[in-house]
């Protein structure tokens, strides 16, 4: 299966959100990536339920919702109700992570875990069979347009080894600094979902850029 592209709505033009959503609908993109920030877990605030609900009305592809918030377990069903298909919580924000993953699955969504740049993949070993998607943060969470952290490649390799050892199937998602130069190496290393924000929405032709990011890596 070819890798998936999930354009990050955080980088879209909020004066023309419906237009940008239709662009994603009509492109080769696979998911909408939706970053939710609370100003507590990360030093930024993004959008909440009303915007996601509005986006879901026009989106024709799954919403991949990434919670960068404290106490994510309190909002599981609310994110399901506004349209999330994949719900990802941070390892660092979830003291009862197994319980939260079970709640996400019970609500009918795929359960994801995100790890910050300083968090080793090995900490997921005891939970790996309960996870549908792991998001490796390749920048420090909170803002778009940051420089890609090179240690990400090692973390992908570590996660692939953990996945193979557990004989489980999960998505390996990379979030932050993904561009046309580094995406082939990310896919070769084992990533199969690429979040692309600035690369897509700062492009003169976002649709073509998405198509370029989708090209098969030899």
N, C-alpha and C positions, 0 to 999 in steps of 0.2 A: 504494500500500500504506500502511495506517495505521501509525503509530509503535508501537514495542514497549515494554512495561513490564517491567522486571527488578527485582523487589523484592530488596533487599539482606539476605541472611540474617544478616549481622553485627548487624542491629538486632532480630532475632527474640528470642524468649524461649527461652533454652537449656535451661530446665527443661521446656519443652514444644515442643521442636524439631519433633517429628513432627506435633503439632497445627498448628503454624504452616506446616509444609510442605504439609499437606493443605489449609490455607486457600489457599495459593498455587495448588495443583493445581486447586482448585474455583473459582478466581477468573478474571478476564479477563487476568491476567498472562501473559506469554509465556515468560519465562526466569526462572531462579533466578540471582541475582548473588551470587557467592561470593568474598569478599575474603580473600586469604591474605597475612599480614604476618609478617615474621621478626624484628622488633625491631632490625634493622640498617639496612635500606633506609628504613624508616619507624619512628618512635618508638612502636611498639605491636606486640603479638604477638596473632595470632588463631589460628585452627584449622588443622590439617594434614590429612594423608591419612585418618586413621580417621574423622574427622567428615564429610569430604566423601563417603567411601565409604558411610557410614551414610545421609547425606542422599540420595545417588543411589538408594538402595534404595526410598525412598518418593517421590522426585520423579518426576512424570510429564511434566515439561517440561525443556528443555535446561539444563544447568549452564553458566553464563557465568562462568568462573573468572578472576579478576583477581589476578595475582601482583605483590605489592609486596615483592619479595625480591631479594637479590643472587644472582647466578649462576643465573638462572631456567633457562638452557639445560641445566642438569644434571638437571632434574626433569621434562622434557617428557613422556616416556613414562609416568612414574608418575602424572602428573595425568590423562593419557588413560585409564590403567587404573582410576582411581577414578571416572571418569565425566564428565570435562570434555568438552563439545562445542565450546566456544569457549575458547581459552587466550590471555590477554592478558599481555604483558610490558611493562615500562617502558622507554621509550627511554633514560632516564637510567641504567638498570641493565644495559644490554646493549651492550657494546662491539662485539660481532659480531652486530648485529641481523639482518642479512640471513640469515645462517646459522641463527639461532634461528627465524626465521619459516619457513624452508624445513623445518627439523626438525619444527615444529608441524604443518605441512601434511602432511609425510610420515607423521606419526603419525595422520593422519585427522581432525584438528580444524581449525576455522577459526582463523586467526592474527590476533591483535589486538595493537595497540601503544597504550599509554597515555602521555600526556604531562602533566607537571606544569604548574601555573599559569605558571611562568616560562619554559617551553620553547615556542619559536615553532613554529607549524605548518609553516613553510617547511622545517624540518629533515627533514621526511618526504618531500620532493619526489622524491628519488632512489629511494625504496622504495614509493611510493604504489601502484603496480600489484601489489605483492606482499602487500598488507595487505587483510584482509577486514573489519576493524573498527578504528576509531580511537576510543579513549576520551579525551575531553578532561576532565581533572580540573578541576572547578569549585570545588573546595576544595583545601587542601593535604592530601595523602594521610596517613592514619594514624588518624583518628578520625571517627566519625559525628557528625551534629548541628551541623556548622560552617556559618557564613554563606556563602552563594553569592557567588562572585567575578564582578562585572559584566563584566569583560573577556572572559568566556567567549563572549559573543555575537559579538564581533569574531573570535574564534578559529574559531567555527563558520563564519562567512562566509568566512574565509580558507581553511578546509578544503574547503568547497563549491567554491570557485574552483579549488583544486588538483585536486580530484576531477574536475571538469568538464574542466579542461585536459588531464588524463591520460586522459579518456574511460574511466574505470574505475568499477566499482560497489562501494561499500563502505558499511558501517554507520557512522554517526556517533553515538557514545554519549556521554551526559553523566552524570558521576558526581560527586555532591556538592551538597547544598542544593536538590535538585529538589523543588518543591512545587506545590500547586494554583494558586498565583498566577503562577508563572513558566513553567510547562510549555508554555502556548500559544505564548509568544514563542520558546521554545527550538525547538519544532517548526516554527514559521514561518521561523526562521532557517536550518533545514536539518537539525536533529537528528532521528534516527529511532529511537533507543533511549534510554530514560530509566531510569536507576538511581534507585530510591526506597527509602530505608531508614527514617529517622526519620518521614518523612511517612506512610508506610504503617503501621508498627508502633506508633506512638504514637497512632494514630487509634482512636476508639471503635468504628469499624466498618471494619477494614482492607479487607474485600472491596469495600465501597462506595467507599472511597477509591481503590482500584485502578481500579474502573470509571470514576470521575470522571477519573482521569489518562489513561484510554484514550479519552475522548471526542474526537471529530473536531474538529480546529481549523479554523475557517473562514478 
